[in-house]
Amino acid sequence: MKISRPTLIQQDSAIVYQAKVESSLGSQPLWFSFPPQYRDLVSDRADGALVAMLLPAMILGEDVSIDGPLSERLYYNLSGRAQGLLTTLLPQLNRVKIHAEHLDPALRSPDTEGGVATGFSGGVDSFCALADHLPRYNPDVVPSRALTHLLYNNVGSHGSGGEGLFRDRYRTLENTAKDFGLPFVSINSNIGVFYEGFSFEKSHTLRNTAAALVLQRGISAFLYASAFDYSRIQAQPGCSMGSIDPMLLPLLGTETFEAIAVGSEYTRAEKISRLTTVPETYTTLDVCASSKQAGNCCQCAKCLWALVALEATGKLDKYSGQFNLDRYYQIRDRYLPEILLGKHLFSQELLNFAESQGYAFPAKARLLAKVPFYLEGRNLGRKIRDRLRKK
């Protein structure tokens, strides 16, 4: 795989970072696009391009030749340590060699102080990062970790909704970002075309960090809101990439850009409790796993889990504008017995949290959880309905 020297292209409505990528699959440009007012943040170094293309190169088993100035620190970490970690998580990957034309430490002008950025999606993890790193919610945050910028990326998380959903979701969050008084940088990219057949779940850390790294001319710290608490951090085959965030992110930085996993000190339930102290979540919180809509469907696993946790805090009514609570209450009696029976990945965490909040599960849910054939009956009912539909 050959990656050309990145160039910056000034357009009327965007500044585009672009590098030509040649591989056994053909030749096409990799690009990241930013609103023109953020021109001073965008770097033309090769660091972001290499982080973006490392996993595709390892999928193909192709050594990488990259032109343009490349951080010595990044080259060292990506040549060995990061690949060892990635192949532990994803054994199907191949280790590759990196050939760099111009190793050059990333340097920032002495009179330039870098900013601190985090991704802002309106979800539990990103709101928790905001609560911990905005002085208005955490007066004790140290200046070097106080947020100065929010990022919103189109690097694969919007699924089949594509760029249209990316734009819709950005507009939904824009006013909230203004309330925080921080620049809200939209980053569009075609990085997803290089990851076809490889899920976002297995690659999100590299995709999002690559986008942030392109901004290292003005951003010195990228706080990545990790979804996993420390008890679930592990490098095991088949795990989500989030399970190695605290190990992988430090390997993706340069001499002037630090990538940091934040939020792993909390369980997900503790994060939900933390974000109830942020009033902006009452009108903006978006936890939905559906990639086909903006807002919360109130019936996917992520929505239901969050709704139960919010109910346990006693503040569910504050979120009536973000969730259809009538729909939730219709589904709740079927969902809560499954939690009580430990049928979901984070059931025990939610049960422990509910107990810590003094929340008692409704009597109906507790009764159904004791019925021996409750879940089996539900599964049988589904099978019968599916069979009738086929007829």
Buried (B, 14 or more C-beta within 10 A) or exposed (E): BBBBBBBBEEEEEBBBBBBBBBBEBEEEBBBBBBBEEBBEBBBBBBBBBBBBBBBBBBBBEBBBBBBBBBBBBBBBBBBEBBBEBBBBBBEEBEEBEBEBBEEBEBEBEEEEEBBBBBBBBBBBBBBBBBBBBBEEBBEEBEEEBBBBBBBBBBBBBBEEBEEEBBBBBBEBBEEBBEEBEBBBBBBBBBBBBBBEEBEBEBBBBBBBBBBBBBBBBBBBBBBBBBBBBEEBBEBEEEBBBBBBBBBBBBBBBBBBBBBBBBBBEBBBBBBBBBBBEBEBBBBBBBBBEBBEEBBBBBBBEBBBBBBBBBBBBEBBEBBEEBBBBEBBEEBBEEBBBBBBBEEBEBBEBBBEBBEEBEBEBEEEBEEBBEEEEBBEEBEEEEEEEEEEEEE
